[in-house]
Amino acid sequence: MPYLVTNTAGVWCVQRKVPDRLQSAVARVLDSKKPTQKYLKKSLGTKDRREANRRATHALADLDRTIRAAEALTQQQSPESKVSPRSTLNDAEIKRMAEWVHATTLKEDEALRFSGRLETTGPHGENVNADVVRGVLERDQRPTVRRHDWIVEVG
């Protein structure tokens, strides 16, 4: 088998060549001191060829995992893998967004009718309504309502 080699002590090892485009990524995955890694090599811990053949499948799987991790690292860092923002929506997406907005509005309206105040939670579960009310009360005690160019004070 071409991937089986012996080291200087006569112990069998599996060896696999790393593709050129992944050599620097494999070196980063392995935390190697070298900038590139041309070959991956793993000892099988035996001098018997039959035992080496038996152990080779697991060792090759480990080497393949390292290569897959390097591929994932390069895809993660490559600029062409980034998704560009879309400028259009199809009819189904527009309908689904409209249904979500409508359902959210109905939910907030129902909460306002039952409790007398709107309980709004932010993305992390915090009460956004409390921050808004606190801000209004700190500025002035009476909220103002604008109608056309006139300011009408409520209260």
Secondary structure, 3 states (H helix, E strand, C coil): CCCEEECCCCCEEEEEECCHHHHHHHHHHCCCCCCCCCEEEEECCCCCHHHHHHHHHHHHHHHHHHHHHHHHHHHHHCHHHCCCCCCCCCHHHHHHHHHHHHHHHHHHHHHHHHHCCCCCECCCCCEHHHHHHHHHHHHCCCCEEEECCEEEECC
